[in-house]
Every structure is written in C-alpha cells, then in structure tokens.
C-alpha cells in the first residue's frame, strides 16, 4: 500500500528530479516510437522546466509520499506553448503529468490532474488541452476516463512522435 500523498508547489530545487522522471518516462516511449527515435534527455527536460517555472503564469505541483516524489503536473497558458501556441486566453495547456511507475494505479495521476484542473479553473481558464503520443495507449485511456476528448488527427509537435491533442472543459 502506498503512503498518503502530500502536495506542494514545484520549486527550482525540484527541477533535476522532475526532469529525471520525465526522461525516464520518455525512454519507455521507444516501445511505440518510430525506428531511430531518441528520447529527450534529462538535461533537455531541465531546460524546459526552467523556462516554464520562470513564466509568471506557470502552475506546477508535485505529489510526495513523504520521501520520494510520486509524480508532478504543470500547466501554462496555451497562448504561450512553445510549439503550438494558440491565441485563446481561456485555454490552459497541461504540459506535464508524469507519475513514477510504482504509483500507477494508485490514483496519484487522477489526484494530480484534478488539482491542476481545479487550479486552472480558479485562474479563469475554461478549458484545458494536452498532447499525448498516439502510441501511449495507457495515457490516452486515462485521459478519456477523466473527461478529455481527442480533437483530431495525430500530428508532430517537434518530438518526432505523432501526438493527439485532447481537450476538456473546466466548467463544472
């Protein structure tokens, strides 16, 4: 049984560990990625997280079991997404929702997602989008169960992997 989770805002000192979690998850994408695909490194993820955390409208939170980080989530306004910006001030972009494998099935991802969606709604966003690799069937099923719907055909956001855009209303 997993310990009770605590949640707190992502801080600069968390970036290296969070980047390692993301890089580890990307390694698993090799199972469905095109031949020759190389996952982004932890150092590339550090750069991404440092840019995001410097953004005044960044929101990020992590879950901890008292010792280890179980997972984290983060969003920015979709208008400032680095590769797929859209001029919609009511749309939040969930850029990260990563949970360590030992916490899969524990409800950690659902808790993190709910907290991010609630925070985005409180900040005035009316909907949220995210990108999920077409081959990441577990994640696609999860987002579907959580009320997100795919909006079109897969496309590449610069990772060399086809992704789907999913969206969900934050109005409840």
C-alpha positions as CSV (number, residue, x, y, z in Angstrom):
1,X,0.0,0.0,0.0
2,X,1.2,3.5,-0.9
3,X,1.7,6.1,1.8
4,X,-0.6,9.1,1.9
5,X,0.4,11.8,-0.5
6,X,1.2,15.4,0.2
7,X,1.1,18.1,-2.5
8,X,3.2,21.2,-2.9
9,X,4.2,23.8,-5.4
10,X,7.1,22.8,-7.7
11,X,10.3,24.7,-6.7
12,X,13.5,25.3,-8.5
13,X,15.3,22.7,-6.4
14,X,12.9,20.1,-7.7
15,X,13.7,20.5,-11.3
16,X,16.5,18.0,-11.6
17,X,14.5,15.2,-10.1
18,X,11.4,16.0,-12.1
19,X,13.4,16.2,-15.3
20,X,14.8,12.7,-14.5
21,X,11.2,11.4,-14.0
22,X,10.2,12.8,-17.4
23,X,13.3,11.5,-19.1
24,X,12.7,8.0,-17.7
25,X,9.1,8.1,-19.0
26,X,10.3,9.2,-22.5
27,X,12.6,6.2,-22.6
28,X,9.5,3.9,-22.4
29,X,8.1,5.7,-25.5
30,X,10.7,3.7,-27.5
31,X,8.3,0.8,-27.4
32,X,5.9,2.6,-29.8
33,X,8.1,5.4,-31.3
34,X,9.3,5.3,-34.9
35,X,12.6,3.4,-35.6
36,X,15.6,5.5,-34.7
37,X,13.7,7.8,-32.4
38,X,15.7,9.1,-29.5
39,X,14.0,10.3,-26.3
40,X,14.8,13.8,-25.0
41,X,17.4,13.7,-22.3
42,X,17.1,14.8,-18.6
43,X,19.2,17.9,-19.4
44,X,16.7,18.9,-22.1
45,X,13.9,18.5,-19.7
46,X,15.7,20.6,-17.1
47,X,15.9,23.4,-19.7
48,X,12.1,23.1,-20.4
49,X,11.2,23.1,-16.7
50,X,13.5,26.1,-16.0
51,X,11.8,28.1,-18.8
52,X,8.3,27.1,-17.5
53,X,9.0,27.8,-13.9
54,X,10.3,31.3,-14.9
55,X,6.9,32.1,-16.5
56,X,4.7,34.2,-14.2
57,X,1.7,32.1,-15.3
58,X,3.3,28.7,-14.7
59,X,1.4,26.4,-12.3
60,X,3.1,23.3,-11.1
61,X,2.6,20.9,-8.3
62,X,4.2,17.6,-7.2
63,X,3.0,14.7,-5.1
64,X,5.2,13.2,-2.5
65,X,4.8,10.2,-0.2
66,X,6.9,11.8,2.5
67,X,10.2,10.8,1.0
68,X,10.1,10.3,-2.8
69,X,8.4,12.3,-5.4
70,X,5.5,10.2,-6.7
71,X,4.7,12.5,-9.7
72,X,4.0,16.0,-10.8
73,X,1.8,18.1,-13.1
74,X,2.2,21.5,-14.6
75,X,0.3,23.9,-16.9
76,X,0.9,27.2,-18.7
77,X,-1.5,29.3,-20.8
78,X,-1.9,27.6,-24.2
79,X,-1.2,31.0,-25.8
80,X,2.5,30.6,-24.7
81,X,3.1,27.0,-25.6
82,X,6.5,26.8,-27.3
83,X,5.5,24.9,-30.4
84,X,1.7,25.0,-30.6
85,X,0.6,28.4,-29.2
86,X,-3.0,29.4,-29.8
87,X,-4.4,32.9,-29.2
88,X,-7.0,31.7,-26.7
89,X,-6.7,33.2,-23.2
90,X,-9.3,30.8,-21.8
91,X,-7.3,27.7,-22.7
92,X,-4.7,26.1,-20.3
93,X,-2.1,23.7,-21.7
94,X,-1.3,20.8,-19.4
95,X,2.4,20.3,-20.3
96,X,3.2,17.7,-17.7
97,X,1.5,14.9,-15.9
98,X,4.1,12.3,-15.0
99,X,3.8,9.6,-12.3
100,X,6.5,7.2,-11.4
101,X,5.5,3.6,-12.4
102,X,5.4,2.3,-8.8
103,X,2.5,4.8,-8.3
104,X,0.5,3.7,-11.4
105,X,-3.0,2.5,-10.4
106,X,-2.8,4.2,-7.1
107,X,-4.9,7.3,-8.0
108,X,-1.9,9.6,-7.9
109,X,-2.3,10.7,-11.6
110,X,-6.1,11.3,-11.1
111,X,-5.4,13.4,-8.0
112,X,-2.7,15.4,-9.7
113,X,-4.9,16.0,-12.8
114,X,-7.9,17.1,-10.7
115,X,-5.7,19.5,-8.7
116,X,-4.3,21.0,-12.0
117,X,-7.8,21.3,-13.5
118,X,-9.2,22.9,-10.3
119,X,-6.3,25.4,-10.2
120,X,-6.7,26.3,-13.9
121,X,-10.4,26.9,-13.4
122,X,-9.6,29.2,-10.4
123,X,-7.2,31.1,-12.6
124,X,-10.1,31.8,-15.1
125,X,-9.4,29.1,-17.7
126,X,-12.5,27.5,-19.1
127,X,-10.8,24.5,-20.8
128,X,-7.6,22.6,-20.8
129,X,-5.7,20.8,-23.6
130,X,-2.8,18.4,-23.6
131,X,-0.8,16.4,-26.1
132,X,-0.4,12.6,-25.7
133,X,1.6,10.4,-28.0
134,X,-0.6,8.3,-30.3
135,X,1.1,5.1,-29.1
136,X,0.7,5.9,-25.4
137,X,-2.4,3.8,-25.1
138,X,-2.4,3.8,-21.3
139,X,-2.3,7.6,-21.0
140,X,-4.9,8.0,-23.8
141,X,-7.3,5.7,-21.9
142,X,-6.7,7.6,-18.6
143,X,-7.4,11.0,-20.2
144,X,-10.6,9.6,-21.8
145,X,-11.8,8.3,-18.4
146,X,-11.0,11.8,-16.9
147,X,-13.3,13.5,-19.4
148,X,-10.8,14.6,-22.1
149,X,-11.6,14.0,-25.8
150,X,-9.2,13.8,-28.8
151,X,-9.8,16.7,-31.1
152,X,-8.4,15.5,-34.4
153,X,-5.8,13.5,-36.2
154,X,-2.3,12.9,-34.8
155,X,0.5,15.4,-35.6
156,X,4.1,16.1,-34.5
157,X,4.9,18.8,-32.0
158,X,8.6,18.5,-32.6
159,X,9.4,15.3,-30.6
160,X,9.4,13.1,-33.7
161,X,6.3,11.3,-32.4
162,X,2.7,11.6,-33.5
163,X,0.6,13.1,-30.8
164,X,-3.1,13.6,-30.3
165,X,-4.5,16.8,-28.8
166,X,-7.0,16.2,-26.1
167,X,-9.3,18.8,-24.5
168,X,-11.6,19.1,-21.6
169,X,-14.0,21.7,-20.3
170,X,-13.2,23.0,-16.8
171,X,-16.7,24.3,-16.3
172,X,-18.5,22.1,-13.8
